[in-house]
């Protein structure tokens, strides 16, 4: 496994499904070092494999330990997770605030680890005592117990998120140049006039301003301006044809 | 349910376990409005109840819909989730960057919704077309498929995390609710059909999707939706009057 990638350590996990879901969540965010301390149902575990959606096959083999001390042997800095901020003499940070350190520690060649307790009870006081720092997630106080794999996900997500993230501003087509919009609005105004949209001449400037505003917000591409022209033609064009059929007026 | 709390909408979810885990994740972060569109195994679903760890019992009843359009009827602004940022002309934001708007929209009395597709396939293009904005989560490019409930967790977590961090998204008039937009698009499609806008039947879904996308970006207010109806009426209405005058066909 890569050096200086954080390890995820699950202490006495009960459900294979949670182990598999945790592995999937880890790999979603580039973590591959999963360690289990005395998993209830032993190892390997088919339910874990099934729930991992292939992640366990892509990751280096899970390491199994008899004790948490053993699992932490090569770690330099260890974060414990708990819903309860017990009365312990340790720093307690919200996970996001702690996250800014994660990557810095890795860059400083510190091996870091995140320790998670069993589903029902969470980390014991003995387990927490082996950690340097406690990280918590702010939750609904009336329903604060987060699923084990979900907790792993949040840690992996925050870890991944602090690595110089790239911003995606979308794959948007270039906006139409202003003159194309202007043509569109001039044509629309003509057609609306023909359709007696403006109930009074003095209302017309305000109404057109509102119409321009509402459509400009969409920031049409040139293709979309063409589509809009097509819509106008379709809505008025049928008229032209039918009127021709009845021998009536021909537009323009 | 509380007004202006986001709704989580799962389209055609396959696994009851994922629905239950999603409900638990929602309640962990204070969300209680869960809507399902045609869940594969029907509703209620015992596996969902089991996996929710009591969350489904504490939340208002899950609402079931036949269509995504129905599920979105009372929403003003809808975020679609997808791992793939397809070539759609919509804003694409990383979830955390979008999150700063979530709470501001609620304060501006906008009902927001988050739409998630089925486990295997994600949201269809038709589903994405109903959304105003796409949110994505940055992931390991070699293993980017996030479990459904895990995706819900990240949205709920980011939503919870930004409460209290206010941003100004402008003093915009309230957006039209989704059902008003839907009426508009349905009418427009009918009139375009009448005007022979769709050159071939098999092009029609794609063309309408593009049209929806270009106008949804404008985020019309209810007044503006009315204006758009007036524009359509004016463009086609002149025809009706003239045809009547010549003793010809009467529309509808």
Contacts between the chains, C-beta under 8 A, distances in Angstrom:
chain1	res1	chain2	res2	distance
A	21	B	147	6.4
A	21	B	150	7.5
A	24	B	143	8.0
A	24	B	147	6.2
A	24	B	150	7.9
A	25	B	146	7.7
A	25	B	147	7.3
A	25	B	150	5.9
A	27	B	140	6.2
A	27	B	143	4.5
A	28	B	139	5.0
A	28	B	140	5.8
A	28	B	143	6.0
A	28	B	144	6.9
A	28	B	145	7.6
A	28	B	146	5.4
A	28	B	150	7.6
A	29	B	139	6.3
A	29	B	140	6.0
A	30	B	140	4.4
A	53	B	145	6.8
A	53	B	147	7.5
A	54	B	143	7.8
A	55	B	143	6.4
A	58	B	142	7.8
A	58	B	143	6.6
A	96	B	161	7.0
A	137	B	157	7.5
A	138	B	160	6.8
A	138	B	161	6.9
A	139	B	28	5.0
A	139	B	29	6.4
A	139	B	160	7.4
A	140	B	27	6.2
A	140	B	28	5.8
A	140	B	29	6.0
A	140	B	30	4.4
A	140	B	160	7.5
A	142	B	58	7.8
A	143	B	24	8.0
A	143	B	27	4.5
A	143	B	28	6.0
A	143	B	54	7.8
A	143	B	55	6.5
A	143	B	58	6.6
A	144	B	28	6.9
A	145	B	28	7.6
A	145	B	53	6.9
A	146	B	25	7.7
A	146	B	28	5.4
A	147	B	21	6.4
A	147	B	24	6.2
A	147	B	25	7.4
A	147	B	53	7.5
A	149	B	150	7.5
A	150	B	21	7.5
A	150	B	24	7.9
A	150	B	25	5.9
A	150	B	28	7.6
A	150	B	149	7.6
A	150	B	150	6.8
A	150	B	153	5.1
A	153	B	150	5.1
A	153	B	153	6.3
A	153	B	154	7.4
A	154	B	153	7.4
A	154	B	154	7.9
A	154	B	157	6.3
A	157	B	137	7.4
A	157	B	154	6.3
A	160	B	138	6.8
A	160	B	139	7.4
A	160	B	140	7.4
A	161	B	96	6.9
A	161	B	138	6.9
A	165	B	94	7.4
A	165	B	138	5.9
A	166	B	138	7.3
A	167	B	94	6.8
A	167	B	97	7.0
A	168	B	85	6.7
A	168	B	92	5.7
A	168	B	93	7.5
A	168	B	94	6.3
A	168	B	136	6.9
A	169	B	92	7.7
A	170	B	85	7.4
A	170	B	90	7.4
A	170	B	91	5.6
A	170	B	92	4.1
A	170	B	93	8.0
A	171	B	85	6.4
A	171	B	87	6.0
A	171	B	92	7.1
A	172	B	89	6.2
A	172	B	91	7.7
A	173	B	89	6.2
A	188	B	231	7.5
A	191	B	234	7.6
A	191	B	235	5.8
A	192	B	231	6.5
A	192	B	234	5.1
A	192	B	235	7.3
A	194	B	238	6.0
A	195	B	233	7.6
A	195	B	234	3.3
A	195	B	235	5.4
A	195	B	236	7.8
A	195	B	237	5.7
A	195	B	238	4.2
A	196	B	234	6.7
A	196	B	237	7.8
A	196	B	238	6.8
A	197	B	230	6.3
A	197	B	231	6.7
A	197	B	234	3.6
A	207	B	227	7.9
A	210	B	224	7.6
A	210	B	227	6.6
A	211	B	227	6.5
A	211	B	231	7.2
A	214	B	218	5.8
A	214	B	220	6.0
A	214	B	221	8.0
A	214	B	224	4.4
A	214	B	227	6.7
A	214	B	228	7.7
A	215	B	218	6.3
A	217	B	217	7.3
A	217	B	218	4.5
A	217	B	219	6.5
A	218	B	214	5.8
A	218	B	215	6.3
A	218	B	217	4.3
A	218	B	218	3.8
A	219	B	217	6.6
A	220	B	214	6.1
A	221	B	89	6.6
A	221	B	214	8.0
A	224	B	89	7.3
A	224	B	210	7.6
A	224	B	214	4.4
A	227	B	207	7.9
A	227	B	210	6.6
A	227	B	211	6.5
A	227	B	214	6.7
A	228	B	214	7.6
A	230	B	197	6.4
A	231	B	188	7.5
A	231	B	192	6.5
A	231	B	197	6.7
A	231	B	211	7.2
A	232	B	235	6.4
A	233	B	195	7.7
A	233	B	197	8.0
A	234	B	191	7.6
A	234	B	192	5.1
A	234	B	195	3.3
A	234	B	196	6.6
A	234	B	197	3.5
A	235	B	191	5.8
A	235	B	192	7.3
A	235	B	195	5.5
A	235	B	232	6.4
A	235	B	235	3.9
A	235	B	236	5.2
A	236	B	195	7.8
A	236	B	235	5.2
A	236	B	236	7.3
A	236	B	238	7.6
A	236	B	239	7.3
A	237	B	195	5.6
A	237	B	196	7.6
A	238	B	194	5.8
A	238	B	195	4.2
A	238	B	196	6.9
A	238	B	236	7.4
A	238	B	239	6.7
A	239	B	236	7.1
A	239	B	238	6.6
A	239	B	239	3.2
A	239	B	242	7.1
A	239	B	243	7.6
A	242	B	239	6.8
A	242	B	243	6.1
A	242	B	248	6.8
A	242	B	249	6.3
A	243	B	239	7.3
A	243	B	242	6.1
A	243	B	243	6.8
A	243	B	246	7.2
A	243	B	248	7.8
A	245	B	248	7.8
A	246	B	243	6.9
A	246	B	246	5.1
A	246	B	247	7.7
A	246	B	248	4.0
A	246	B	249	7.5
A	247	B	246	7.6
A	248	B	242	6.6
A	248	B	243	7.6
A	248	B	245	7.9
A	248	B	246	4.3
A	248	B	248	7.1
A	249	B	242	6.4
A	249	B	246	8.0
